[in-house]
Amino acid sequence: MTGDGVPSRGPKPPPAPVRGALVVDTSRGDRVGEFRGVAGPYWSLRPIRGGPEWEVDPVHVRPANAKERLHAETARANARSRGAVL
């Protein structure tokens, strides 16, 4: 509860990133995904190598660091070179 008697709702979610930004879902073992949009209270992320999107509470998402972005972009390029549909 806050001091004015209103129940607290936990940490405030960060602002939504731009579509296509690489982010990390810390609730799934630091899985890197591409931000696709907002779905109600959740954010939709897509695996870098393709596959079904998943939803995550925004409080469990952080921007990907340089190493994570490089790894994800290399994985995407390798998948494309194998002819994977992304």
Stockholm file with secondary structure:
# STOCKHOLM 1.0

chainA/1-86         MTGDGVPSRGPKPPPAPVRGALVVDTSRGDRVGEFRGVAGPYWSLRPIRGGPEWEVDPVHVRPANAKERLHAETARANARSRGAVL
#=GR chainA/1-86 SS CCTTSCCCCSSCCCCCCCTTCEEEEGGGTSEEEEEEEEETTEEEEEETTCCCCEEECGGGEEECCHHHHHHHHHHHHHHHHTTCCC
#=GC SS_cons        CCTTSCCCCSSCCCCCCCTTCEEEEGGGTSEEEEEEEEETTEEEEEETTCCCCEEECGGGEEECCHHHHHHHHHHHHHHHHTTCCC
//
